[in-house]
Amino acid sequence: MTRQRPATATERPTPRRRQADRSADTRRRLLDATVVCLARHGYQGASLAVIVAEAGVSRGAQVHHFGSRQQLMLEAAEDLFRQLYKDLGRVLLALPDPAGRLRQTVTGAWDQLFSTERFLVYQALLTASHQDPEMAAALASLLVRVRSQYEPAVDHYFESAPGALVKPRTVFVQMACFLHGLAAQAHLAPDPASLRHQLEQFALLIGSQLRVRRNVTTRPPKAGA
């Protein structure tokens, strides 16, 4: 019978490391709880007391990580934005069928991003930013950074169609605006067949300006590469 080798000092988590892990976990719980509370209660109803209770942490822990509701909301907005556009990036990176890539891009972006609860939370933050200049500035800065992340994939997979009036990157901005508007009013006409029809029609519409590059089977370069 072999004896298990005891952990060495370098393998054991140090008190400082354990504290860092606990701190990161508390921060993560507060950010996740903020998104949950925004989805459940809206921007006005997601008070610090409600968020702290949802996160299961003390008010002191919240103050330590986020000194104010404003700071917590801004950090949650940035975290949510990164997650949302990582989802969009995954749509672009995982398109399985080159022949149907344009349609798959539109429907995939809707299914995996714009129709999700997380995107509704982003819309709540966007609405709140109309009355909150600091939130508006933070979201605007995030949007610029996020676009710089997925634009290389757009250039990698797509090119302008013959006679196109706009560039592929502009088409994708227009697609985001279309899907954003569709998400904002989808609850007023929740017919899945009607929504799917609108997505299919939009894919046909942008097909006059955009086409899939032929024989592209490699992953796109990273931003700045």
C-alpha positions in Angstrom: 0.0 0.0 0.0 1.5 3.3 -1.1 1.4 6.2 1.3 0.1 9.5 -0.1 2.7 12.1 -0.2 1.9 15.1 2.0 1.4 18.4 0.4 4.5 20.6 0.4 4.6 24.1 1.6 4.5 25.4 -2.0 1.4 23.3 -2.8 -0.6 24.5 0.2 -2.5 27.7 -0.4 -1.1 30.5 1.6 -3.2 32.7 3.9 -2.7 35.6 1.4 -3.8 33.3 -1.5 -6.9 32.1 0.4 -7.8 35.7 1.1 -7.4 36.7 -2.5 -9.6 33.8 -3.6 -12.3 34.7 -1.0 -12.1 38.4 -2.2 -12.5 37.4 -5.9 -15.4 35.1 -5.0 -17.2 37.9 -3.1 -16.7 40.3 -5.9 -18.0 37.7 -8.4 -21.1 37.1 -6.3 -21.9 40.8 -6.1 -21.6 41.2 -9.8 -23.7 38.2 -10.6 -26.3 39.2 -8.0 -26.5 42.7 -9.6 -27.4 41.1 -13.0 -29.9 38.8 -11.3 -31.5 41.7 -9.5 -31.6 43.9 -12.5 -33.4 41.2 -14.4 -35.8 40.5 -11.6 -36.5 44.0 -10.2 -35.3 46.5 -12.9 -32.8 49.3 -12.5 -34.8 51.2 -9.9 -35.7 48.1 -7.8 -32.1 46.8 -7.7 -31.1 48.6 -4.6 -27.9 47.8 -2.7 -29.9 46.1 0.1 -31.5 43.8 -2.5 -28.3 43.0 -4.3 -26.4 42.3 -1.0 -29.1 40.0 0.1 -29.1 38.1 -3.2 -25.3 37.8 -3.1 -25.4 36.5 0.5 -22.6 38.8 1.6 -22.3 41.5 4.2 -22.9 45.2 3.6 -19.3 45.7 4.7 -18.1 43.4 2.0 -20.0 45.3 -0.6 -18.6 48.6 0.6 -15.1 47.1 0.5 -15.4 46.1 -3.2 -17.8 48.7 -4.5 -18.1 51.9 -2.6 -21.4 52.9 -4.0 -24.3 51.6 -6.0 -23.1 53.7 -9.0 -19.7 51.9 -8.9 -21.3 48.5 -8.6 -23.7 49.2 -11.5 -20.9 50.5 -13.7 -18.7 47.4 -12.9 -21.7 45.1 -13.5 -22.4 46.8 -16.8 -18.8 46.3 -18.0 -18.8 42.7 -16.9 -22.1 42.0 -18.6 -21.0 43.8 -21.8 -17.9 41.6 -22.0 -20.0 38.5 -21.5 -22.6 39.5 -24.1 -20.0 40.2 -26.8 -18.0 37.1 -26.0 -21.3 35.3 -26.8 -21.5 37.2 -30.1 -17.8 36.4 -30.8 -18.6 32.7 -30.3 -21.4 32.9 -32.8 -18.9 34.3 -35.4 -16.2 31.8 -34.5 -18.4 28.7 -34.5 -20.4 29.1 -37.7 -20.6 25.5 -39.0 -21.9 25.8 -42.6 -20.1 28.2 -45.0 -23.0 28.1 -47.4 -25.4 29.4 -44.8 -23.1 31.5 -42.8 -24.9 34.8 -43.4 -28.2 33.5 -42.2 -26.6 31.6 -39.4 -24.9 34.8 -38.2 -28.2 36.6 -37.9 -30.2 33.8 -36.3 -27.2 32.8 -34.1 -26.8 36.3 -32.8 -30.5 36.4 -32.0 -30.7 33.0 -30.3 -27.5 33.3 -28.3 -27.3 36.9 -27.5 -30.1 39.4 -28.3 -33.0 37.2 -27.1 -31.4 36.3 -23.8 -32.3 37.6 -20.3 -28.7 39.0 -20.0 -29.4 41.2 -23.0 -32.6 42.5 -21.4 -30.5 43.5 -18.4 -28.1 45.4 -20.7 -31.2 47.2 -22.1 -32.2 48.2 -18.6 -28.8 49.7 -18.0 -28.9 51.4 -21.4 -32.2 53.0 -20.6 -30.9 54.1 -17.2 -27.9 55.7 -18.9 -30.1 58.3 -20.5 -30.3 59.9 -17.1 -26.8 58.9 -15.9 -24.0 60.5 -17.9 -21.3 58.4 -16.1 -23.1 55.2 -17.1 -23.6 56.5 -20.6 -19.8 57.3 -20.9 -18.9 53.9 -19.6 -21.2 52.0 -22.0 -20.0 54.1 -24.9 -16.4 53.3 -24.1 -17.2 49.6 -23.8 -19.0 49.5 -27.1 -15.9 50.9 -28.9 -13.7 48.3 -27.2 -16.0 45.4 -27.9 -16.4 46.3 -31.6 -12.7 46.3 -32.0 -12.7 42.7 -30.7 -15.2 41.2 -33.2 -14.5 43.3 -36.2 -11.5 41.1 -37.3 -13.9 38.2 -37.4 -16.2 40.1 -39.7 -13.4 41.0 -42.1 -12.2 37.4 -42.0 -15.5 35.7 -42.9 -17.3 38.4 -45.0 -16.6 40.8 -47.8 -18.7 43.4 -49.7 -21.1 42.1 -52.3 -20.7 43.4 -55.9 -22.2 46.9 -56.0 -22.4 47.2 -52.2 -22.9 50.7 -50.8 -21.6 49.9 -47.3 -18.7 48.0 -45.9 -19.1 44.7 -44.0 -18.3 46.3 -40.6 -21.1 48.8 -41.2 -23.5 46.0 -42.1 -22.8 44.4 -38.7 -23.4 47.6 -36.9 -26.8 47.8 -38.7 -27.5 44.2 -37.8 -26.8 44.9 -34.1 -29.2 47.9 -34.3 -31.9 45.8 -35.9 -31.6 43.0 -33.4 -31.5 45.4 -30.5 -34.8 46.9 -31.7 -36.3 43.5 -32.2 -35.3 42.5 -28.7 -36.8 45.7 -27.2 -40.3 44.9 -28.6 -40.3 41.1 -28.9 -42.5 40.8 -25.8 -45.2 42.7 -27.6 -45.5 40.2 -30.4 -44.1 37.0 -29.0 -44.9 34.8 -32.0 -41.8 32.7 -32.6 -42.7 32.1 -36.3 -43.0 35.9 -36.9 -39.7 36.6 -35.2 -38.0 33.9 -37.2 -39.5 35.3 -40.4 -38.1 38.8 -39.6 -34.7 37.3 -39.0 -34.7 35.4 -42.3 -35.9 38.5 -44.2 -33.1 40.6 -42.6 -30.5 38.1 -43.6 -31.8 38.3 -47.2 -31.7 42.1 -47.0 -28.1 42.4 -45.9 -27.2 39.8 -48.5 -27.3 42.5 -51.1 -24.4 44.3 -49.3 -22.5 41.4 -47.9 -21.3 38.0 -49.0 -19.3 35.1 -47.4 -15.7 34.8 -48.3 -15.1 31.6 -50.2 -12.9 28.7 -48.8 -12.3 30.3 -45.4 -11.9 27.5 -42.9 -9.4 29.0 -40.5 -10.2 31.0 -37.3 -10.1 34.7 -37.6 -7.1 36.7 -36.2 -7.3 38.3 -32.8 -7.9 42.0 -32.6 -4.7 43.9 -33.2 -3.0 40.9 -34.8 
